[in-house]
């Protein structure tokens, strides 16, 4: 079905001629996140429950002829998204919040006993668990942080996860009031690292101690504008450690550092264009096996030649242009779960016998996607108006004609987009819209200058200019129809959508804002208590909206509603702890009362985004009709999903 002529139909379509159903693109995966138990006896994964179709943890034995998998958890609402094995190979640990409030509790369940009940290891209303640490050398213990004592701070607790809980355990390490996160040393399993944020100058200090009985001391300090962290302690009796640092260079380098003096012993690796990504260490010797980095695509430098050979074999056995990663291994590393990801199809997992160098299929996360053709994602380079190079990702709707364009803006903003299968981009392409995702200045991974070129540049500054310049690039390259551009995003991306419609009202035909803030001052005034230590850092990056009321008004779309000329669709979760419902309410009602076209959908059981598939499919269905109306693409008929909880505040409250 179409609202008007499908522009992509006049060219060579990059995706299936058939409309790909939203339920296929945005429904639950059939299986996801496979995890081998440390001893290799079990494979766990996430999959929907048979009755409620809610994501839960399933477990099966890996032996040939073993019984079918069984569901061991019983979530009936938002589903479980984070789970991992305890070191005893008999217990699964998982995180769960309540209806999107992000107060995640840590739960455990015995996988060896059918019908075992899950245990909340971090109980308490308003309690949030973090910093979960396990060790193969202490298989019955766990270290976990909670903010039960003080909502703004996380203390570390140590206990037996099979019998104890955090609130009954003896505190292992009390937060002195300034520590944001903790780290443990592998061999002693003692808390030996604390990361501290200075509230005056926003510098970051890594604090260490020699053992649990020793005094803490400041080890390394990264002034505001620098980036770095302690990667791990080396296996040399407390002499050295691995650190990433941008001090004295543009991007982070991996260094070996003396623990006593803080002096650099060796610079191991750096890349001139992007930061260090992952550092893969041998679990026993702590020797470096590989380093990854990502300018546009993931690249690896191998130090372990056997590992390099494994990756070469795996790449040869995988899909063309796919990326290889290791999702899980047994403790002896003889069996791996390997992930193949590509931009034009679903993620595939295989089991890899590291000794025999052979694979066997495990599962495809969304096998229904295999019935359709998808558009390959291109990594592109865009020059901003000041000459700065931006990395972007383009998913075309047609290969030989301009089409409407969706500028899909990532959240954070201190995050980044990457290459791979993106359900939203493929959805847009199939409906007739090219999709452009841009790592604008302020995005992470491209060095300290690139990151901090975004400081105080929200809304009317260079961060938004980069998005504007990217749209103009797509028009000049013959990719985008200049009269049919939509700005679309969530979180910061939602803010950028509001800013786009507000500050560049003639560039866009419409906008979609999902959980985006409309007033930066009220956003920061309502952040969770545990974000409090980061507030000064956020003010330095955003601009001092506390002290400068005019600056806040300058960058906050709420104060420029009269400038909005084009239609807006807003989606919001009522329980969002980051961007409160008020951020959506205030701009939606203001637009409505001024007669500016706006639609507003609120989900009472969601938080910062839409975790429940029925709500996700519901909002995307409404967005699809909105886009078809304003950009002229194809659309699938909208039928409200049975489990959708969508409400409409503008309809429920009379116009003033």
N, C-alpha and C positions, 0 to 999 in steps of 0.2 A: 504494500500500500504506500502511497505517497501523498504528501500534502500539496506540493507543486512538482514541477519537473525535477527529476533527480539528475543533478548536474553530472555526477560521475558516470551516468549511463551514456553520455555522449562521448566518452573516451573509453579507454581500456581499463575496466574495473580491476582492482588489485585483489579483491576478496571474492567470495562466492557470489554468484548471481542471486542465489536464494537469500532471503533475510535470515540471518543467524539469530535464533531465539535468545532473548535476554536470559532466560532460565539456564541456557547452556553456557552463556558467557559469565553469568554472575551467581549462579547457584553454587551450592557446596561442591567441592571436589569429591569424587568417589572415594579417593584415598589421598593422604598427604602426610608429609613429615615423617618418613620411616626412620626408626631408631633401633639399632641392634643393642641388646643387653651386653654389658661388658664381657660376659662369659660366652656370648654368642648363642645361647640356648633359645632366646626369644627375639622376636621382631615385634615392635610396637609401632603403631601409626595412628593418625587421626582419620576418622570416617564418620559419616552421619549415622545416627541411630535409626533403626528400622521404622519406629513409630513416629517420632517427632521430627525426624530428619535434622537433628541437632548434632554438631560435631562433638564426638567423644573419643576417648582413647580405647583402641582395640589392641589385643595381644594374641599372637599365635606362636607356637613352637616352630623352630626352624628345621627340625629334623624331617627327613623324607617320610611321608605318610602320616605326619602329625595331624591332630584334629584341626577343624576349621577355627579361624580366629573368633574370639569372643570379646564383647564389649565389657570393659571393666569399670568404666565410670558411668554416671547417670545424669549428666547435665540435661536440662529440659528447656533452657532459655537461650542464652547467647552463644553457647558452645565453648569448647575448650580450644585454645589456640597456642598455648605454651605448655609443653610437657617434656620430660627428660627422665632418664634412668638414674636411680640411686646406684651407688657403687656395689651393692650386694647382689645385683642382677635379679632381685626378687621384688623390688619395690619401684613403682612409678611415682614420680613427683610431678605435680602440675600446678599452674597458677590460674586463679579465677577471681574476677571481680563481681560486683553486683550491678547489673543493668548499665554497665558503662561508666561506673563512678571511678574506675582506675585504682581503687583501694584493693589491689590484688592480694589475696591470701595464698599461702603455700599449702597444698594438700598432698597427702600420700595415700597410696593404696597398695595392698599386697596382691601381686599378680598371680601368685601360686595357689591362692585359695579362691575358688569360684564363689561368687556372691559376697566377697569381702567388702566391708564398708570403708569408704574414704574417711580420712581423718584430717581435720583442719589443724595444721601445725602452727598457725599464727592467728589465733582467734581474737576477736574483739571488734566492736563497732568502730569504724573509721581507721582501723589499723591497715597499714600497707606494708607488705613484705618486699624486700629487695636484696641484692648482693648474695644470692644463694651460691654457696661454694661447697663442692664435694671433693674428696681425695681418695684415690684407689688405695693409698697406704693407711687410711682410716675409714674403712668401708662402712662402718656402722654409725659414723658421726656426720653431722651436717653443721655448717655455719650459715646463719641467715640473719639479715638485718631487718628490724622493724622499728616503726615510729610510735610504738605503744606508749613510751614514757613521755615523749615530746613530739607532737605532730610534725614539727619542722626538722627533726633530726632522726637519724637511724643509728641505733645501737646494734652491736653484733652479739648473737646468742649461739651457744654450742650445745647440742644435745643429740641423743640417739633418736633418729627419726621414726624408729619402729615402736618406741614406747613413750617418748617424751613430746612436749610441745614447748614453744618458745616462752610463753608466759609463766611456765613452771620451772624453766631452766635458769641456771646461774648465768648472769650476763658475762660474756667473754670479754668484750671490749666496749667501754662506755664512750659515747661521743662527747668530746669536751665542749662541743658547741659550734665547731666550724668545719667539721669533716663532711664532705659530700659523698664519699664512697670509700670502700675498704678493699684491701687485697691480702691474700694469704700466700705464704711461702709453701711450696709443694711438699717438701720433705718433712717438715715439722708440723705442717698444717696449723700454723700459728698466724694470727693477724699481724702482719709486719709492714703494711702500707696504709696510709691514709691520704686522701686527696683533699686539699684545703683550698677554699676560695676566700681571698682577702676581700672583706666588705668595703674597704676604703678605696683600693686601687684596682680591684678585680684581677689581680695576679693570681696565678694558680701555683700552689706549692705541693710537692710530693714529700710527705713526711714518712720516715721509716724508723724502725727499731731493730736491734740485732736479734731479739727474741722476746717472748711474752713478758719477761721480767725486766727488760731493759727500758730505759727512758726513750721517749720519742725524740727525734731530731729532724730539723729541716734538711732535706737532701738536695732537691733541685727546685728552683723557682722559675716559672715562666711568666714574665710580665704580660700585662694585657697587650694583645696583638701578636703574641707568640703562641705556638702550639706544641704540645708534647705530652708524653706520659711514660710511666714505667711499664714496660711490657711484661717482664718476668725476671725473677732472680735466677742467676746461673747456678749450676750444680758444682760449685767450687768452694763450698764451706763458707759462704758469706762474703766473698771477696768482690764479686762483680755482678752486674745486672745488665739487661738490655733496656734501652730507652729510645723513644722517638723524640726528636727535637727539631724545631725550626730556627733555633737561635743561631745567628750567624749565617743563615741561608734563607732562601725563599720558600722552599718546601721542606717537609719533615724528612729527616734522615734517620736511619736505624743505627744506633751507636752502642758500643760496649763501654760501660762506665764503671769506674772504681767506686764501690759502695762507701768507702771511708772518706774519700776526698771529693767525690763528685766529678773528678776529672775524666775526660774522654780518653779511653785507651785505644779505641779503634772506631773509625767510621766505616760501617759495613756496606751500606747502600743508600743511595738517594736517587730520585728522578727529578730532572729540571722542571718538568711540567706539572707534576702532580705529587700528592703526598703518599707516604707509605700506607698501604692498606692492611692486609693480614700478614702476620708473622707466624709461620708454622714451625714449632719447636719439637724436637724429640722429647717425649714425655719423661724419659729417664735421664738422658745425658744433657738435655737442654741445648743441644747443638741445633743450629738453624738448618732446617730442611728446605724451606722455600719462603719467598717473600712475594706478595702480590701487590699490584698497584693498578690504578684505573683512571686513565685520562678520558678515553671514550669507551674502551672495552677493557675487560680484565686481562692483565698480562702477569706472567710469573717469572721470577728468577729462581732457578733451582740450585741449591747447594748440595743436595742429596741426589746423586746420579741414579740410584735405584728408583727413587720417587719420580724423577724426571722420566725415566723409562716407563714407569707405570702410567703416567699421564699421557705419554706419546701413544701407548697401546690403547688407552681408553679413548683418546681423541679419534684414533683410527677406527674404532668400533662404533662411534657415536654418529649422530646426524651431521650432515654437512653444515658448516658454519655454526655449529652448536658450541656451547661453553660447558666445560667439565668442572664439576666440583665434587668434593667428598662430603656426604651428608652425615655419615656415621661409620665407625669402625668398632670391631671387637677390641678388647684390651690388648691382645697379642698382635693386633693389626694384620691378621691373616685374612680376614673377611671385611670387605667394605660395602657400604651402600653408596653408590655413585649416582649423582644427579646430572642429567643432560638437559640443559635449557637452551631454547632457541627463541627467536623473535616471532616466528610464524607458525607456532604450534605449541601444544601442551608440554609440560615438564614430564620427563620420563626418568624412572629409577631402575637401576639394575644392581644385582649383587655381583661383586668382583672377588674372585679367588686370587689373592695377591701372590700366592705361591705358583699356581698353575697359569696365571695370567689370562684367565678366561672370565667371561661374564655370562649371566643368565638373567632374563627379564624379571623384573619385580612387579611394577605396575606403571601405568600412565595416570597422572593425577585426574585429568578430565578427558576420558576417552571419547566422549561425544564430540569433542572439538575436532577429532580426526576426520569427521565426516564433512568438514568444511575447509575452504581455502582461505588463507590469511595473508595479509600484506607484510612483507619483510620490513623490519625497522632499519632505517639508515641512520648512521651517526654523521652529523653535519657540523660544519664550522661557520659561524656567523660573526661578522665584524660589528661591534657596537659603534656608536657615533664617535667615541673617543679612540677607536682603534683596538680596543680590548677584544681578544678572541673568546668567543663563547662556544661551548660544546652543546649541541642540541641533538635531538632524536626526532626523526621525521617518519611518520607512517602515512603513506599516500593512500588516497581513495581511488585515484586514477593516475595512469602513467603519462598521459599525453595532453591533458587539458587542465586548466585551473579549476579548482573546486572550492566550495566553502571550506573554511579552516576553523578548527578548534585549537585555540592556544591553551594547552593543558598545563597549569602552573603547579609546581610541586609545593608541598608544605614545608614547615620548618620555621623560618626559611633556611636555617642553618642545617641543611641536608642537601641531597642532590638526586637527580634523575639518573637512570642507568639504562643500558641496553638489555632487551629481553622481551618476552611476551607480556604485553600490557592489555588486559581485557578491555579497558576503557578505550584505548587507542584503536583496537581492532573493531570494537563496537561502532565507534565513530566512522572508521573507514568503510565498514560494511553499509552504513547508512548514507554514505556519500560525502563524508567530510574528511579532509586531510587533518592529521593531528601533529602539532609541533610542541615538543617539550624542550625547555631551555634551561641550562644551568647558568642562570643570571648571576652577576656579582653578588656576593653574600652567600652563595652556595659553598658547600664544603668539598674538600678533596683536591683543590687546585692551588694550594699554597696560601700563606698568610695575607699577602697583599690582595689577592683576589677576594678572599673572604672579607677583609676589612674595608675594601672599596665599597662594600655595602653599608658601612656604618653611617647612620643618620641619612640614609638614602631611600627610605620607604616612601611609597605613594607618589610623591612629586619629584623624587630624586632619581639617581642613576639606576637603582634596582628596577624601577618601573620603566625607565627609559630603555633598558635592555630588552624588556618584553615588547615594548613598542617597536624598537629597531628590528626585533626578530620577526614580527608580523610584516613589517615593510620589506624585509629580506625575502620572505616567502612570496609576497606579491611580485617583487621584482624578478624573482626566479621563475615566475610563471606557475607556481604551485597553488597559490591562493587567489580566490576571487575577492577583489578588494572590497566589494559591497556586501560580503557575507562572511564576517569574522565574528566568532564568539570567544569570549574569555571565560575560562571554566577552571575551577580549582577548589581544593579543600584546605582548611586551616589557614596558613599564610596564603596559599593559593586562592582561598576564598576572599581574603583581604585584597589580594591583587586583582581579583575580579571586580570587587567593589571599587577599588582605586581606578581600574581601567575605565569603567563606566562613568566614574565621577570626574577624573582628571583628563581623560582623552575620550570624551563622549562621542566624537565623530568617527573614531577608529573602529568601534565595535557595533555589531547589529544587535547583540544581546549578551547577557552574562548569566553565569550560574555560580552561586556562592554556597559552598557546603562548610558549615561550622567555621566561618570566617569572622574575625572581629571587625566591628565598625567604628569603635572608639578606643584608641590605644590606651588611654588613661584608665578607662573602666575595665579594660582587659587586664591590665597589670594590677589593678586594685582588687581583683577577684581571683588571682591565681592561687593554687593550692599552697598550704603552709610549707610543704616540703620543697617548693620552688623558691621560697623566700630568700635563701642564700644566693640565688642566682639573679635576683632582681636588679642589683646594681650593674651586673654584667649585661643584662638585657637593656638597661637604660643607655649604656655606652654604645651598644650596637644599634638600638632603635633611635635614640635621641632622648633627651631628658624631658619626658612628658610630665614628670612630677613638678619640676621647677618652672617649666616654660609652657604656660597654658596656650599661648598663641601657636607654638610649634605643634602641640597636640592637635589643635584645631586645623592646622595646616595639612597634616598628614592623615587625619581621621575622616573617612568618607561620610560619616554621620553629619558632619557640619557643612557638607557640600551637596546635600541631597538635591537641591534645586538645579544642580548642574547635570543631573542624570536625565538623559533623553531616551534611553533605550530600555526595553523590558528586562526584568531581573527575576530569576528563580532562586529561592533560598531553601536550603535543607538544613535542619538542626536537630541534634539530640538533646532531650530535656535534661539529661544527667551529665552533660559534658562538664568535667571539672576544670578544663583548660580555657575554653571559650564558652562562657556561660550563655544560657538561653537569652539573657538580656541583650547580648550583642546582636542577635538576629531580630529580636522583638523591636528594638529601638529603631532600626533602620527600616524594617518592613512596615511598621505602623506609620512612620514618618512619610515614607513614599506613598502608602495607601491614602493617607489624609491629604496629601498634596496632589492626588490624582495621577501619580506616576505609575505605570503598569508594573505590578509586582505580584508574584505568587510565593506563598510561604507554606512549607510543609514541616511539621514538627512531629518527632517520634518520641513518645514518653518513656520508652524502654531502651533508648540508645544514648551513647555518650559522644566521644570525639570521633565521629564517623559511624557508619551503619554496619554493625557486625552481624545482625540477623539477616539471613538471605532474603526472607520475605520482605523486609524493610528495604534492603538494598535493591532488590528487583522492583519494588514499588516505586522508590524514588527515581530510579533510572528510567522506568516506564514513563513517569511524568516528565522527566527531563527530555526524553526522546520526542514526545509530543510537542514540548516547548521548542526544541531545536527544529523540528520539522515545520512548525508554524512560522518560525522566523528566518530559517536558513534554507528551507525547501528540500530537505533530504527525505529519504525513505523512513518509514516507521512501521513497527509491529503494533498491531491493535493492542490497546491497553485494557487489561483485565486486572482489577485489584487482587493481589495475592491474598489467599485466605488468612494468613497469619500477619498481614500488615497491620500496624498500629497507627498509621498516619492520621494526624489531626491537622486542623487548619485554623490557626489562631485569628487570622484576619476575618474569617467568616464567623467566628464565634464571638468576636468583640465588635460592637457597632461602630461605624465611622463617626468621628467627632464632627 
